[in-house]
Every structure is written in C-alpha cells, then in structure tokens.
Amino acid sequence: MTDTMEEVLEMRRMWKKSDDARDAGLPREVPGVRRIDDLSYGPDPKWHLLDLYLPENVEGKIPVIINVHGGGYCYGTKETYQFYGLNLAAHGFAFVNPNYRLAPEVVFPGELDDVDRYMHWVSDHTDEYGLDRNNVFIAGDSAGGQMAEQYIAILTNAEYRSLFGYEPVDLKFRAAALNSGAFFLLDPGMIAGKLDAYFPKDIVEKDRRRISAEDYITEDFLPCYLSTANEDFLHDQTIKLAGFLTARGVEHVCRSYGDKDNPQPHVFLMNQKDETARQCNEDEVEFFRKHMG
C-alpha cells in the first residue's frame, strides 16, 4: 500500500499541475451564476462535499446536471471541475459538482457508493434550491464517464441495482453525456497501472459481475451523448460503446472532436479556453435541451 500511495500522490501532483496551468486565470465567479460551496452530502467531512452552481436567469424550476468527475479513480476534486461546471450553469442548468472518496483510500465500489449518496442528496434538496426533479441529467468524463455509465445501468436495471443494494432515486433522469469514458473495464489492458488501486486483483476476481456494467445495459438506458477526440487514448472505448448502444437499441449521439490540424486530447472538453472544448460543451447542452420533459 505504501508504494501504491506514493505513486498515486506523485500522479496527483503531476495532474494537478497540468490542470492548474490549463485553468490559470479563469474566474471563480461568473455573471448570472450563483455558487454555493462545500455543501455536505455525507459523513466524511473532507470528501463528502459538493458545490452547487445556480443560474439566475431561469424562470421556474431549474434543470439539473449532476457531474461524476474523472481522474483515474485516484485523482480529482470539485475545484478542478468548477470552471467546466460554471460554464454549463451559465447555459441555464444547475450544476452539481461533488467530490468523492479516492483510491487507494477506498476500493470498488466505494466511489460508486458516494455517487449514489450524492444523487440521493440532490433528490432530498430539490425544493430547497429550486431544482427541477423532472429534468435531471448526468455528465461524466474518463473514470467518471465509466461510473456515470455504470450508475445509469443501475438506475435502469433493477436486477443490476439489487447487486449494489441501492435504493431507487426520486429523480427523473432524462439523458447523459459520457466523455472519454473508461468503458468495458474487463477488456484486456483496461485495469492496469494506477487503476488497480481502485480495482485490486482480488476485487476484480470476485466482483466481475458488478464491474461489468455493459452486461446490464438494456433498451431503457438513458439517451447518451458520447464524446471522444482524435488523440484520446480511450477513443476506441467510446466507439465500442456507441456500437454496443446501437445493438441494444439505445438512443445516442457519438462524436469525435479534433483532427490533425487541431488535435484534441483525452477529456479535452474541460479546457474552457479552447474553442473546440466550448463547442463540445454547447453540443451536449443542446442534446440535453432536446430531451427535457
């Protein structure tokens, strides 16, 4: 565990340095958006916190995007995702921006337990913050894209939900955006490197049924916008999921952004200074709007 933790800490330092450079100079306050920071959704005082960004120009109840952040199951905080969330809030959606516990402090399915915990928090607080429980959307990228996919399968398949013991959530989920997701985790080479901090070998051997979310995707799965990029190292997993959803009769859009003259990396859409990233954000918002009830 000591060696693993040292490797994870070094990875966190490197990735945070890169993310901080990407986001340098971006404003923490956006006109027309009210932010409420550090709301508690569970017992852990450090990790069970979320920020809520509320657009001020919406009449009536506010449609909601609930985020599941990425970071290889070992990295990421709501602070890293604040600029992405503020942008989506400026488009007229409440944005729920949570932390969750990270590996190796927790192993599968501990992070998914936190996702379930904050989904129920949203359900319990819709009236307090003027949220529209009938128009809720899920967004996730990288590891968060995989967990968002997995949680949608749990929401839409009672058999799969029973394997986790989760209670149904009193929210009407309309659609999802899954970005550069780590889908099909049991494919060769997927659970490798730092990922085994969250998926140790003994967990994978005994819990393959719960890990393999794709086995439980049915035609009731949410409509999805799938994004990837020409230099996304998980590009092929998104294309594979698109084909899989086609076979299951699930509505979806799949788009790869960037080309040789304008290359785009893994989870490029978080870069709020980049025109292509902003276009992807707008494309996904428009997809959500088309699926509002």
C-alpha positions as CSV (number, residue, x, y, z in Angstrom):
1,M,0.0,0.0,0.0
2,T,2.9,2.4,0.8
3,D,4.4,2.1,-2.7
4,T,1.0,2.4,-4.3
5,M,0.1,5.5,-2.2
6,E,3.4,7.2,-3.1
7,E,2.8,6.6,-6.8
8,V,-0.7,7.9,-6.5
9,L,0.5,11.0,-4.7
10,E,3.0,11.7,-7.4
11,M,0.4,11.3,-10.1
12,R,-1.9,13.6,-8.2
13,R,0.8,16.3,-8.1
14,M,1.6,16.0,-11.8
15,W,-2.0,16.0,-12.9
16,K,-2.9,18.9,-10.7
17,K,0.0,20.9,-12.0
18,S,-1.3,20.3,-15.6
19,D,-4.9,21.1,-14.7
20,D,-3.9,24.3,-12.8
21,A,-1.9,25.5,-15.8
22,R,-4.9,24.8,-18.1
23,D,-7.3,26.8,-15.8
24,A,-5.0,29.6,-14.9
25,G,-6.7,33.0,-14.9
26,L,-10.3,31.7,-15.2
27,P,-12.8,33.4,-13.0
28,R,-14.3,31.7,-10.0
29,E,-17.4,34.0,-10.2
30,V,-19.4,34.1,-13.4
31,P,-22.1,36.8,-14.1
32,G,-25.6,35.3,-13.8
33,V,-24.5,32.3,-11.8
34,R,-24.7,31.9,-8.0
35,R,-22.3,29.4,-6.5
36,I,-22.8,27.7,-3.2
37,D,-19.7,25.9,-2.0
38,D,-19.0,23.0,0.4
39,L,-22.4,21.6,1.0
40,S,-22.2,18.3,2.9
41,Y,-23.8,15.2,1.4
42,G,-22.4,12.5,3.7
43,P,-20.4,11.7,6.8
44,D,-16.9,12.3,5.5
45,P,-16.0,16.0,6.2
46,K,-13.4,16.2,3.5
47,W,-14.7,14.1,0.6
48,H,-18.5,14.2,1.1
49,L,-18.8,17.8,-0.1
50,L,-20.3,19.3,-3.2
51,D,-20.6,22.7,-4.8
52,L,-23.8,23.9,-6.4
53,Y,-23.9,26.4,-9.3
54,L,-27.3,28.0,-9.9
55,P,-28.2,30.1,-13.0
56,E,-30.1,33.3,-12.0
57,N,-31.9,33.8,-15.3
58,V,-34.2,30.7,-15.2
59,E,-37.9,31.0,-14.7
60,G,-39.4,28.3,-12.6
61,K,-37.6,25.1,-11.5
62,I,-34.0,24.8,-12.7
63,P,-33.0,21.7,-14.8
64,V,-30.0,19.9,-13.2
65,I,-26.7,18.4,-14.4
66,I,-25.1,16.1,-11.9
67,N,-21.4,15.6,-12.5
68,V,-19.2,12.5,-11.9
69,H,-15.7,13.7,-12.2
70,G,-12.8,11.8,-13.7
71,G,-9.2,11.2,-12.6
72,G,-8.4,7.5,-12.9
73,Y,-10.3,6.8,-9.7
74,C,-7.3,8.2,-7.8
75,Y,-7.4,12.0,-8.6
76,G,-9.8,14.9,-9.0
77,T,-11.8,17.3,-6.9
78,K,-14.7,19.6,-7.4
79,E,-12.2,22.5,-7.5
80,T,-10.7,21.1,-10.7
81,Y,-14.2,20.9,-12.3
82,Q,-15.5,24.3,-11.1
83,F,-14.9,26.1,-14.4
84,Y,-16.5,23.4,-16.5
85,G,-19.5,23.5,-14.2
86,L,-19.8,27.3,-14.1
87,N,-19.9,27.3,-17.9
88,L,-22.7,24.7,-18.0
89,A,-24.6,26.7,-15.3
90,A,-24.3,29.8,-17.5
91,H,-26.2,27.8,-20.1
92,G,-29.3,27.6,-17.8
93,F,-28.7,24.4,-15.8
94,A,-28.0,23.9,-12.1
95,F,-24.6,22.1,-11.9
96,V,-24.0,19.7,-9.0
97,N,-20.2,19.4,-8.6
98,P,-19.2,16.8,-6.0
99,N,-16.1,15.3,-4.5
100,Y,-16.0,11.6,-3.8
101,R,-13.5,9.5,-1.9
102,L,-10.5,8.4,-4.0
103,A,-8.5,5.2,-4.3
104,P,-6.5,3.7,-2.7
105,E,-8.2,5.0,0.4
106,V,-11.3,3.2,-1.0
107,V,-11.7,0.4,-3.4
108,F,-14.6,-0.7,-5.7
109,P,-17.4,0.1,-5.2
110,G,-16.7,2.8,-2.6
111,E,-16.6,5.6,-5.1
112,L,-19.9,4.5,-6.7
113,D,-21.4,4.4,-3.2
114,D,-20.6,8.1,-3.0
115,V,-22.2,8.8,-6.4
116,D,-25.3,7.1,-5.1
117,R,-25.1,9.1,-1.9
118,Y,-25.0,12.4,-3.7
119,M,-27.7,11.5,-6.1
120,H,-30.0,11.0,-3.1
121,W,-28.8,14.3,-1.7
122,V,-30.0,16.1,-4.8
123,S,-33.3,14.3,-4.6
124,D,-33.7,15.4,-0.9
125,H,-32.8,19.1,-1.6
126,T,-34.6,19.9,-4.9
127,D,-37.2,22.2,-3.2
128,E,-34.6,23.9,-1.1
129,Y,-32.6,25.1,-4.1
130,G,-35.4,25.3,-6.7
131,L,-34.2,22.3,-8.7
132,D,-36.4,20.5,-11.3
133,R,-36.5,16.9,-10.2
134,N,-38.3,16.1,-13.5
135,N,-35.3,17.2,-15.7
136,V,-32.1,15.7,-14.4
137,F,-29.0,14.9,-16.5
138,I,-25.8,13.1,-15.7
139,A,-22.3,14.1,-17.0
140,G,-19.1,12.1,-16.5
141,D,-15.6,12.0,-18.0
142,S,-12.9,9.4,-18.1
143,A,-13.3,7.3,-14.9
144,G,-16.3,9.4,-14.1
145,G,-17.7,8.6,-17.5
146,Q,-17.4,4.9,-16.7
147,M,-19.1,5.4,-13.3
148,A,-21.8,7.5,-14.9
149,E,-22.4,4.7,-17.4
150,Q,-22.4,2.2,-14.5
151,Y,-24.8,4.3,-12.4
152,I,-27.2,4.7,-15.3
153,A,-27.3,0.9,-15.7
154,I,-28.1,0.7,-12.0
155,L,-30.9,3.2,-12.4
156,T,-32.4,1.5,-15.3
157,N,-32.0,-2.2,-14.5
158,A,-33.5,-3.4,-11.2
159,E,-31.5,-6.7,-11.3
160,Y,-28.2,-4.8,-11.5
161,R,-29.3,-2.3,-8.8
162,S,-30.0,-5.2,-6.5
163,L,-26.3,-6.3,-6.7
164,F,-25.4,-3.0,-5.1
165,G,-28.3,-2.7,-2.6
166,Y,-29.0,0.9,-3.7
167,E,-32.5,2.4,-3.3
168,P,-34.2,4.0,-6.3
169,V,-33.7,7.8,-6.6
170,D,-36.8,10.0,-6.8
171,L,-35.5,12.0,-9.8
172,K,-36.4,11.9,-13.5
173,F,-33.2,11.3,-15.4
174,R,-33.6,12.4,-19.0
175,A,-30.2,11.9,-20.7
176,A,-26.4,11.7,-20.1
177,A,-23.1,13.0,-21.5
178,L,-20.3,10.4,-21.3
179,N,-17.0,11.9,-22.2
180,S,-13.8,9.9,-23.0
181,G,-15.1,7.2,-20.7
182,A,-13.1,4.1,-19.5
183,F,-15.8,1.7,-20.7
184,F,-15.5,-2.1,-20.8
185,L,-13.2,-2.3,-17.8
186,L,-12.7,-6.0,-18.2
187,D,-11.2,-5.6,-21.7
188,P,-7.5,-6.6,-21.7
189,G,-5.3,-3.8,-20.5
190,M,-8.0,-1.6,-19.2
191,I,-7.4,-2.2,-15.5
192,A,-3.7,-1.5,-15.4
193,G,-1.3,0.9,-13.8
194,K,-2.9,3.1,-11.2
195,L,-6.4,1.7,-11.8
196,D,-5.6,-1.3,-9.8
197,A,-5.5,1.0,-6.7
198,Y,-9.3,1.1,-7.1
199,F,-9.7,-2.4,-8.7
200,P,-7.2,-4.7,-6.8
201,K,-6.9,-8.1,-8.3
202,D,-8.8,-9.8,-5.6
203,I,-11.7,-7.4,-6.1
204,V,-11.7,-8.0,-9.9
205,E,-11.6,-11.8,-9.4
206,K,-14.6,-11.9,-7.0
207,D,-16.6,-9.0,-8.3
208,R,-16.5,-9.2,-12.1
209,R,-20.3,-9.3,-12.3
210,R,-20.7,-5.9,-10.7
211,I,-17.8,-4.4,-12.5
212,S,-19.1,-5.4,-16.0
213,A,-21.8,-2.7,-16.3
214,E,-22.3,-3.3,-20.0
215,D,-23.8,-6.7,-19.3
216,Y,-26.7,-4.8,-17.7
217,I,-27.4,-2.2,-20.3
218,T,-30.9,-2.5,-21.7
219,E,-33.1,-0.5,-24.1
220,D,-34.2,1.5,-21.0
221,F,-30.7,3.0,-20.7
222,L,-30.7,6.8,-20.9
223,P,-30.2,8.6,-24.2
224,C,-26.5,9.5,-24.4
225,Y,-24.1,12.0,-26.0
226,L,-20.8,10.3,-26.3
227,S,-17.7,12.4,-26.9
228,T,-14.1,11.5,-27.6
229,A,-11.2,13.1,-29.5
230,N,-8.7,12.2,-32.2
231,E,-5.9,11.9,-29.6
232,D,-7.9,10.5,-26.8
233,F,-6.2,7.3,-25.5
234,L,-9.7,5.9,-24.7
235,H,-11.0,6.8,-28.1
236,D,-11.7,3.2,-29.1
237,Q,-13.7,2.5,-25.9
238,T,-16.2,5.3,-26.8
239,I,-16.6,4.0,-30.3
240,K,-17.1,0.5,-29.0
241,L,-19.8,1.7,-26.6
242,A,-21.5,3.5,-29.4
243,G,-21.8,0.3,-31.4
244,F,-22.9,-1.5,-28.2
245,L,-25.7,1.0,-27.6
246,T,-26.8,0.7,-31.2
247,A,-27.1,-3.1,-30.8
248,R,-29.2,-2.5,-27.6
249,G,-31.5,0.0,-29.2
250,V,-30.4,2.9,-27.1
251,E,-30.6,6.4,-28.5
252,H,-27.2,8.1,-28.7
253,V,-25.0,10.5,-30.5
254,C,-21.3,9.8,-30.8
255,R,-18.8,12.4,-31.9
256,S,-15.1,12.5,-32.1
257,Y,-13.6,16.1,-32.0
258,G,-10.3,17.3,-33.4
259,D,-8.2,16.5,-36.4
260,K,-4.6,16.5,-37.5
261,D,-4.7,20.3,-37.8
262,N,-6.5,20.8,-34.5
263,P,-5.6,17.8,-32.3
264,Q,-7.6,17.2,-29.2
265,P,-6.6,15.1,-26.2
266,H,-8.4,13.0,-23.6
267,V,-11.2,14.9,-21.8
268,F,-10.4,18.0,-23.9
269,L,-13.8,19.5,-23.2
270,M,-12.6,20.6,-19.7
271,N,-10.4,23.3,-21.3
272,Q,-12.6,26.3,-21.1
273,K,-10.1,28.4,-23.0
274,D,-10.4,26.1,-26.1
275,E,-12.9,26.8,-28.9
276,T,-13.4,23.1,-29.7
277,A,-14.0,22.3,-26.0
278,R,-16.6,25.1,-25.8
279,Q,-18.3,23.7,-28.9
280,C,-18.5,20.2,-27.3
281,N,-20.0,21.7,-24.2
282,E,-22.6,23.5,-26.2
283,D,-23.4,20.4,-28.3
284,E,-24.0,18.5,-25.1
285,V,-26.2,21.2,-23.6
286,E,-28.3,21.3,-26.8
287,F,-28.6,17.5,-26.6
288,F,-29.9,17.9,-23.0
289,R,-32.3,20.6,-24.0
290,K,-33.8,18.3,-26.7
291,H,-34.5,15.7,-24.0
292,M,-36.2,17.9,-21.4
293,G,-39.6,16.9,-20.4
